[in-house]
Amino acid sequence: MQINGEESRQILKNILRNLYLKTSSPHIDFPIKVIDSPETIKSIVMNYDTFVKNYDFFEGLSRGRLSSNGEEWKQRASMTQSFFLRAHTLVDGPVIEAIYRKHFLIYLNTPKANLYETFVDAALEVMSQVLGIDHPIPWPRALINAMREGLMDLQAMSWVNADQSLIKASHGELQSIFSELLSLWRNDPDVVNLLNTFAAPGKSIPQFDPAGELAQILLAGTETVASNLLWVVECMTRHTNIHAALVQDDAFNYFVNEVLRLFPPIPFVTRVCLKDTEINGVRFAKNETLILSILGAHCDPQYWSEPLLFKARREEFVTDSYARLAYIPFLSGPRVCAGMKLAKQEIKYGMRALLNIFDIKACHEERFIEFGISSRPGLRLEPYLTPRFLESST
């Protein structure tokens, strides 16, 4: 099957669209098995030796922590886990706020500025400091946009019977992008030193590439944070009547929790079952691929009142009575997102910086969702940000 870039993106959007439809129409047909029961999802993610990740499309770029399984994943995770565990001490809230403020001021002085790319740039600088580098690791927009598009194409191809020649061509394009990125890194002594810290423990991992490991970490750490922030802004355009209340930490946290409940940047993950298994009455065949619907767990009426309705002060969050197994925006179990705490800090202090510089206007346009590596609003939000003052980025 031949597919082009626009078709591949439509495939991914249709998957997400159908997952949203399934929250209100549970019997909607899917080509593969969808698991949206919080109990069953929890059992599957805890049983990670039987249900393994199949993020092979990431390996069009390079093999790494995101795409590996078993002992190899444990080894890869151990190399970078210390950075994330110490993130709050390496980069505290005021530092994060200052980084985002700097990038918002650059945004104000940039013609045709792109809010998503601004979030990516700020998240990259935060991630760079977490990794011990005091300047942004080279991550040029043109290359990263092309990388994102290439990975989206490969992800879509994994859902259809795409021609192998097309898959091979996409792999080649991604490798070309990766080579350009690597040449930039080799000219940065700090990045070279960082890669060397990965190289020593990586010797026991077959075909280990420290640059590939770093690329996966940066991609995951910037794309999802940028999507989180974009969804918070989008929801604020729909609920302008509560902006004044959001200056209080508790109110802001309730709001963000609700944003992540209805619009998780990673709305689903996929797994492959390695042997015939039964969990909670559901049978899984050997080599069967399945979708774990994070969105489905977040909209389970057994755990959420009026689950399809956005509530800025949802009672389950206000009273801290929500079931943890039904709220997994960063997944759960051994493979929970390593950067979860850092992401929450970035949402808090990134939005604090944004709201000190911009007012957010009301939006009444129809909502639609884009989906690629992560879910994000399909609506351009730049027209809904009004600067409170103009200040030179210098």
C-alpha positions as CSV (number, residue, x, y, z in Angstrom):
1,M,0.0,0.0,0.0
2,Q,1.3,3.4,-1.0
3,I,0.6,6.3,1.4
4,N,1.8,9.9,1.4
5,G,2.4,12.2,4.3
6,E,-1.0,13.7,4.4
7,E,-2.6,10.2,4.3
8,S,-0.4,9.0,7.1
9,R,-1.4,11.9,9.3
10,Q,-5.1,11.2,8.5
11,I,-4.6,7.6,9.6
12,L,-3.3,8.7,13.0
13,K,-6.1,11.3,13.4
14,N,-8.7,8.8,12.6
15,I,-7.4,6.4,15.2
16,L,-7.6,9.1,17.9
17,R,-11.0,10.3,16.6
18,N,-12.4,6.8,16.9
19,L,-10.9,6.5,20.4
20,Y,-12.8,9.6,21.4
21,L,-16.0,8.2,19.8
22,K,-15.5,5.0,21.7
23,T,-15.7,6.9,25.0
24,S,-19.4,7.6,24.2
25,S,-20.1,4.6,21.9
26,P,-18.3,1.7,23.6
27,H,-19.2,-0.8,20.8
28,I,-17.5,1.1,18.0
29,D,-15.5,-1.3,15.8
30,F,-11.7,-1.2,15.8
31,P,-9.4,-3.2,13.6
32,I,-7.4,-4.3,16.6
33,K,-8.3,-5.0,20.3
34,V,-8.8,-1.8,22.4
35,I,-8.4,-2.1,26.2
36,D,-10.0,0.8,28.1
37,S,-10.8,-0.9,31.4
38,P,-8.5,0.8,34.0
39,E,-8.1,-2.5,35.9
40,T,-7.1,-4.4,32.8
41,I,-4.7,-1.7,31.6
42,K,-3.0,-1.7,35.0
43,S,-2.6,-5.5,34.9
44,I,-1.1,-5.3,31.4
45,V,1.4,-2.5,32.2
46,M,2.5,-4.4,35.3
47,N,3.0,-7.5,33.3
48,Y,5.6,-6.0,31.0
49,D,7.4,-9.2,30.3
50,T,4.3,-10.6,28.5
51,F,3.0,-7.3,27.0
52,V,5.9,-5.5,25.4
53,K,6.1,-2.1,23.7
54,N,6.1,-2.2,19.9
55,Y,7.4,1.3,19.1
56,D,9.4,0.1,16.2
57,F,8.7,3.3,14.3
58,F,11.0,5.2,16.7
59,E,13.8,2.9,15.5
60,G,13.6,4.6,12.1
61,L,15.6,7.2,14.0
62,S,17.5,5.0,16.4
63,R,17.0,2.3,19.0
64,G,16.7,3.7,22.5
65,R,14.9,3.7,25.9
66,L,11.5,4.4,24.3
67,S,11.5,1.5,21.9
68,S,13.4,-1.2,23.9
69,N,12.0,-3.9,26.2
70,G,13.2,-6.4,28.9
71,E,16.7,-6.3,30.3
72,E,17.8,-3.9,27.5
73,W,15.2,-1.4,28.6
74,K,16.3,-1.7,32.2
75,Q,19.9,-1.0,31.2
76,R,19.0,2.0,29.1
77,A,16.7,3.4,31.7
78,S,19.4,3.2,34.4
79,M,21.7,5.4,32.4
80,T,19.3,8.4,32.4
81,Q,17.1,7.8,35.4
82,S,19.4,9.7,37.8
83,F,19.0,12.9,35.7
84,F,15.2,12.7,36.0
85,L,15.3,11.8,39.7
86,R,17.5,14.9,40.4
87,A,15.6,17.2,37.9
88,H,13.9,19.2,40.6
89,T,17.2,20.0,42.3
90,L,19.1,20.6,39.0
91,V,16.4,22.9,37.6
92,D,14.0,24.4,40.1
93,G,10.7,26.3,39.5
94,P,12.1,29.8,39.2
95,V,14.7,28.7,36.7
96,I,12.0,27.0,34.6
97,E,9.9,30.1,34.7
98,A,12.8,32.3,33.6
99,I,13.6,30.0,30.7
100,Y,10.0,30.1,29.5
101,R,9.8,33.8,30.0
102,K,12.9,34.3,27.8
103,H,11.4,32.2,25.0
104,F,8.0,34.0,25.2
105,L,9.8,37.3,24.8
106,I,11.6,35.9,21.8
107,Y,8.2,34.8,20.5
108,L,6.9,38.4,20.8
109,N,9.7,39.7,18.7
110,T,9.5,36.9,16.0
111,P,7.4,37.4,12.9
112,K,4.9,34.6,12.4
113,A,6.0,33.0,15.6
114,N,4.8,29.5,16.3
115,L,3.5,28.8,19.9
116,Y,4.2,25.0,19.7
117,E,7.8,25.5,18.5
118,T,8.3,28.1,21.3
119,F,7.2,25.5,23.9
120,V,9.5,23.0,22.3
121,D,12.5,25.4,22.4
122,A,11.8,26.2,26.1
123,A,11.4,22.6,27.0
124,L,14.6,21.8,25.2
125,E,16.5,24.3,27.2
126,V,15.1,22.9,30.4
127,M,16.0,19.4,29.4
128,S,19.5,20.5,28.4
129,Q,20.0,21.9,31.9
130,V,18.7,18.7,33.5
131,L,21.3,16.8,31.5
132,G,24.0,19.1,32.8
133,I,24.5,21.4,29.8
134,D,24.0,25.2,30.4
135,H,23.0,26.0,26.9
136,P,20.3,24.4,24.6
137,I,21.5,21.2,23.0
138,P,21.5,21.8,19.2
139,W,18.0,20.9,18.1
140,P,17.2,23.0,15.0
141,R,13.6,23.5,14.1
142,A,13.8,22.6,10.4
143,L,15.5,19.2,11.2
144,I,13.2,18.4,14.1
145,N,10.1,19.3,12.2
146,A,11.3,17.0,9.4
147,M,12.1,14.3,12.0
148,R,8.6,14.6,13.5
149,E,7.0,14.2,10.1
150,G,9.1,11.2,9.2
151,L,8.3,9.4,12.5
152,M,4.6,10.2,12.0
153,D,4.8,8.6,8.6
154,L,6.4,5.5,10.0
155,Q,3.9,5.3,12.8
156,A,1.0,5.4,10.4
157,M,2.7,2.8,8.1
158,S,2.7,0.4,11.1
159,W,-1.1,0.5,11.1
160,V,-1.5,-0.3,7.4
161,N,0.0,-2.8,4.9
162,A,2.5,-0.2,3.6
163,D,5.0,-1.2,0.8
164,Q,8.3,-2.2,2.3
165,S,10.0,0.1,-0.3
166,L,8.1,3.1,1.2
167,I,9.1,2.1,4.7
168,K,12.7,1.7,3.7
169,A,12.7,5.1,2.0
170,S,11.3,6.7,5.2
171,H,14.0,5.1,7.3
172,G,16.6,6.5,4.9
173,E,15.2,10.0,5.2
174,L,15.2,9.8,9.0
175,Q,18.8,8.5,9.0
176,S,19.8,11.4,6.9
177,I,18.2,13.8,9.3
178,F,19.8,12.1,12.2
179,S,23.3,12.3,10.5
180,E,22.8,16.1,10.2
181,L,21.9,16.4,13.8
182,L,24.8,14.2,14.9
183,S,27.3,16.5,13.0
184,L,26.0,19.4,15.0
185,W,26.4,17.5,18.3
186,R,30.0,16.5,17.4
187,N,30.9,20.2,17.2
188,D,29.6,20.9,20.7
189,P,32.1,19.8,23.4
190,D,29.5,19.7,26.1
191,V,27.2,17.4,24.1
192,V,30.2,15.2,23.3
193,N,31.0,14.9,27.0
194,L,27.3,14.0,27.7
195,L,27.4,11.3,25.0
196,N,30.6,9.9,26.5
197,T,28.8,9.5,29.9
198,F,26.2,7.4,28.1
199,A,28.8,5.4,26.1
200,A,30.5,3.6,29.0
201,P,27.5,1.9,30.6
202,G,26.1,1.3,27.1
203,K,28.9,-1.0,26.1
204,S,27.0,-4.0,27.4
205,I,24.0,-3.2,25.2
206,P,24.3,-4.6,21.6
207,Q,24.5,-1.9,18.9
208,F,24.2,0.8,21.5
209,D,24.4,4.4,20.1
210,P,24.6,7.1,22.7
211,A,23.5,9.8,20.2
212,G,20.4,7.8,19.4
213,E,19.6,7.5,23.1
214,L,19.9,11.2,23.5
215,A,17.7,11.9,20.4
216,Q,14.9,9.7,21.8
217,I,15.1,11.4,25.2
218,L,15.0,14.9,23.8
219,L,12.2,14.1,21.4
220,A,10.0,12.6,24.1
221,G,10.9,15.3,26.6
222,T,10.1,18.2,24.4
223,E,7.2,17.0,22.3
224,T,5.0,15.9,25.2
225,V,5.7,18.9,27.3
226,A,4.9,21.2,24.4
227,S,1.7,19.3,23.8
228,N,0.7,19.5,27.5
229,L,1.2,23.3,27.5
230,L,-0.7,23.8,24.2
231,W,-3.7,21.9,25.6
232,V,-3.7,24.0,28.8
233,V,-3.7,27.2,26.7
234,E,-6.5,25.7,24.4
235,C,-8.7,24.9,27.3
236,M,-8.1,28.3,28.8
237,T,-9.5,29.8,25.6
238,R,-12.7,27.8,26.2
239,H,-13.0,28.8,29.9
240,T,-12.0,32.4,30.2
241,N,-14.5,33.0,33.1
242,I,-12.2,31.2,35.5
243,H,-8.8,32.8,34.6
244,A,-8.8,34.9,37.8
245,A,-9.2,31.9,40.0
246,L,-6.2,30.1,38.4
247,V,-3.7,32.3,40.1
248,Q,-4.3,30.0,43.1
249,D,-2.1,26.9,43.0
250,D,-4.9,24.5,43.9
251,A,-7.3,25.9,41.3
252,F,-4.6,25.7,38.7
253,N,-3.7,22.1,39.6
254,Y,-7.4,21.0,39.4
255,F,-7.6,22.7,36.0
256,V,-4.4,21.1,34.6
257,N,-5.5,17.7,36.0
258,E,-8.7,18.0,34.0
259,V,-6.9,19.1,30.9
260,L,-4.7,16.0,31.1
261,R,-7.7,13.8,31.8
262,L,-9.6,14.8,28.7
263,F,-6.7,15.6,26.4
264,P,-3.7,13.4,27.4
265,P,-0.8,14.1,25.0
266,I,-0.3,10.4,24.7
267,P,-3.9,9.2,24.4
268,F,-3.0,5.6,23.8
269,V,-0.1,3.2,23.8
270,T,0.3,-0.1,22.0
271,R,1.6,-3.4,23.2
272,V,2.2,-6.9,21.7
273,C,1.3,-10.0,23.7
274,L,4.1,-12.5,23.6
275,K,2.1,-15.6,24.7
276,D,-1.5,-16.7,25.0
277,T,-2.8,-15.0,28.1
278,E,-6.1,-14.1,29.9
279,I,-6.5,-11.1,32.1
280,N,-9.8,-10.1,33.8
281,G,-11.7,-12.4,31.4
282,V,-10.1,-10.9,28.3
283,R,-8.1,-13.4,26.2
284,F,-5.0,-12.3,24.3
285,A,-3.4,-14.4,21.7
286,K,0.3,-14.8,21.1
287,N,1.7,-12.0,18.9
288,E,-1.6,-10.0,19.1
289,T,-1.3,-6.2,19.0
290,L,-3.5,-4.2,21.3
291,I,-4.2,-0.6,22.1
292,L,-4.2,0.6,25.7
293,S,-6.6,3.5,25.7
294,I,-5.4,6.1,28.3
295,L,-8.3,8.2,27.1
296,G,-10.7,5.4,27.7
297,A,-9.6,4.9,31.3
298,H,-9.9,8.7,31.8
299,C,-13.5,8.6,30.6
300,D,-14.7,5.5,32.4
301,P,-18.1,6.3,34.0
302,Q,-17.4,3.9,36.8
303,Y,-14.8,6.3,38.0
304,W,-15.7,9.7,36.7
305,S,-19.0,11.7,37.0
306,E,-20.0,13.0,33.6
307,P,-16.7,11.9,32.2
308,L,-17.1,13.6,28.8
309,L,-17.7,17.0,30.4
310,F,-14.8,19.3,31.1
311,K,-15.0,20.5,34.7
312,A,-12.4,23.1,35.8
313,R,-13.0,22.1,39.4
314,R,-13.8,18.5,39.0
315,E,-15.0,17.1,42.4
316,E,-12.8,14.0,42.1
317,F,-9.7,16.2,42.0
318,V,-10.9,18.8,44.5
319,T,-11.6,16.1,47.1
320,D,-8.6,13.9,46.0
321,S,-11.0,11.0,45.7
322,Y,-10.2,9.9,42.2
323,A,-9.0,6.4,41.5
324,R,-5.3,6.4,40.6
325,L,-5.7,3.5,38.2
326,A,-8.2,5.5,36.2
327,Y,-6.0,8.6,35.8
328,I,-2.8,7.8,34.0
329,P,-1.7,10.7,31.8
330,F,1.9,9.6,32.3
331,L,1.0,5.9,32.2
332,S,1.8,3.8,35.3
333,G,3.8,0.8,36.5
334,P,7.5,0.2,35.9
335,R,7.4,2.1,32.6
336,V,5.7,5.2,33.9
337,C,7.1,8.4,32.2
338,A,10.5,9.1,33.7
339,G,10.0,12.8,33.2
340,M,6.6,13.0,34.9
341,K,7.6,15.3,37.8
342,L,9.6,17.5,35.5
343,A,6.7,17.8,33.1
344,K,4.4,18.9,35.9
345,Q,6.9,21.6,37.0
346,E,7.1,22.8,33.4
347,I,3.4,23.1,33.0
348,K,3.1,25.0,36.3
349,Y,6.0,27.5,35.8
350,G,5.7,27.6,32.0
351,M,2.1,28.8,32.3
352,R,3.0,31.1,35.1
353,A,5.5,32.8,32.8
354,L,3.0,32.9,29.9
355,L,0.2,34.4,32.0
356,N,2.5,37.1,33.3
357,I,3.1,38.2,29.7
358,F,-0.1,37.4,27.8
359,D,-3.9,37.6,28.3
360,I,-5.8,34.6,26.8
361,K,-8.9,35.5,24.8
362,A,-12.0,33.5,24.4
363,C,-12.3,31.0,21.5
364,H,-15.6,29.8,20.1
365,E,-14.3,28.0,17.1
366,E,-14.9,24.3,16.6
367,R,-12.4,22.1,18.4
368,F,-10.4,19.5,16.5
369,I,-7.4,17.5,17.4
370,E,-4.1,16.8,15.6
371,F,-2.2,13.6,16.3
372,G,1.3,12.5,15.5
373,I,3.9,11.6,18.1
374,S,1.6,13.3,20.6
375,S,-1.9,14.8,20.6
376,R,-2.3,18.5,20.3
377,P,-4.9,21.1,19.4
378,G,-5.5,21.5,15.6
379,L,-6.5,25.1,16.1
380,R,-3.9,27.9,15.8
381,L,-3.8,29.5,19.2
382,E,-1.5,32.4,18.4
383,P,-4.5,34.8,17.7
384,Y,-5.8,34.2,21.2
385,L,-2.7,35.4,23.0
386,T,-2.6,39.2,23.6
387,P,0.6,40.6,25.0
388,R,0.2,42.7,28.1
389,F,3.3,44.7,27.2
390,L,6.0,44.7,24.5
391,E,9.5,44.1,25.6
392,S,12.7,43.5,23.7
393,S,13.9,40.0,23.9
394,T,17.3,41.5,24.6
